[in-house]
Amino acid sequence: LLLGPPPPPLESREIPTPAAAAAPTEEIDRRRNLAIISHPDSGKTTMTEKLLLYGGALQQAGAVRQKAEQRSTQSDFMEMERERGISISSTVMNFDYEGYRLNILDTPGHQDFSEDTYRALAAADNAIMLLDAAKGLEPQTRKLFEVCRLRGLPLFTFCNKMDRPALSPYELMDQIQEEFNLESFPVLWPIGDGDRFKGVLDRMEDVVHLYQKPVKRGGKAEVVLIPFNDTAKLRELINDEELYNKLIEDHELLNELIEPLDMDRVLDGELTPLFFGSAMTNFGVQLFLDKFLDMGTKPTSRDAFTKDTTDGSGNDDDTNIVSPQFQEFTGFVFKTQANLDPKHRDRLAYVRVVSGVYEKGMKVGHSRSKAGKKYNLAQAQALFGSDRSSIDVAYPGDVIGINNPGMFGIGDTLFTGADRVAFPGIPSFSPEKFCYIRSPNPSDYKSFRKGIDQLLQEGAIQALRQRNDDGGGPLMLAAVGELQFEVVQARLKNEYKVEALMEPLGYTLARWADGGWDAVDKADADGKLFGIMIVQDRWARPVLLFRNDWKASSLTEDEKDLQLSPWSQ
Ligand code: GDP
């Protein structure tokens, strides 16, 4: 997993937060943003559905389930997603529960869309890692975990499917420790597994939750609470001598072995609170939700660059921390999408609100536009998969969808006030798949170009061309995963009604030559670029395509003047 460039180190100072039009503290405090990461089939759809049910979002939960039954998820609104039952683009779901506002950022499960996941995680404040307790860590959990670690997110681990034969909880803890070098803190501890899954010990309260089978699938499980020290009652209700003895033993062992919970380490992503349950039969989900709301972080401060425009110099770049209480509105785009609703043919930018209050019709500055230029945020939308509703106000932690006339790109900051604010850009992944793409029907060319241009703007794929090509030559696409090409093809067909032919290229890695064209020419003249394809990106910067890692690393070492780097700066 190679991505960059990393945000430059920041020297920070807190931006003063006058009381003016800051977001109300209670609105900030009640918000929790989370993204669920998991290997496909671990139960993310089921878990999301259950969480929505607890939030009383019955209708939405129904939609999740309905689509889940078609092997798809609530957020799978694109044709291809439905066909394949994979979640490609991330969306947002929100609901209220016990006074909290939860924003769930859905992340695509398939590894070819890791970049989209990374962006969703850039907008999340907390991550939940869902494991299938019978399988433990799986390939996709590993990849996504890396992404979480890069973001430094607090990570909560839920071991699902305890109603089926599971690995021992100690084994699961060992896996997390050994593979991720991450300590876990069991908050809940399971009593049995499979048919003998009786419930969980809440180690924070020293109370045992024993579950009765839920009346119907999807209903809330009936729970009996017993203080751990009421051993007679416990023994009677567990009604399984072996499990009872094991519980007593585990309780003692854990208290001896595990240090008290250090929330600072959780918030720094060094320690993961660990939970056990069964999303399908609804065991432990509500308990998990309650604990998560208590332990998870509310919307956090973020580093930003601010350019003080008040002295007119325009070059006075400071680095600051923008706290959610900052009185100006700030937010950043983490995803853009065209044709979310094919009927409307519109383009949306998803904005994560970082500070202040979004109000309908407000005017904002844009980090990449000229100072002083303002855009009208006329009609923001709350998003729920493919459904949306118009909203008048949004607070830090919320995600809003705004109409994107085309200039809002991923990583861009929107802000009110005289001072320019720019959050560090969201790094992109270095592409590893390349193909030629063309339209077989010359008469479709215009629609084909339009479609390609709009899809490129979403930032999921990049376009490359041959050197000195001013637009007439063959178009090459570069992406992280093969499926991304298929999405382009499918979307061109569905949304722009044009066919596209693709021809894969055998290159596996791209390096941008920051040394410029002169350096490339020199290396080429010296015969160093044999077998390497030389192309340009959309800013006409030189890019070299390699067939293998070895060649790329040796050239990076040997030809320092090329200044090869794995991403576009
Ligand atoms: P996703 O691919 O991660 O979204 O997983 P799904 O939520 O679609 O679940 C995959 C399969 O596992 C489905 O057949 C679910 O019914 C099943 N499943 C989910 N959670 C549980 C659970 O807690 N116990 C059991 N036994 N099955 C579960």
Residues whose N, C-alpha, C, O or C-beta is under 5 A from the ligand:
A	BS01	GDP	H39 P40 D41 S42 G43 K44 T45 T46 M47 N160 K161 M162 D163 R164 S278 A279 M280 T281
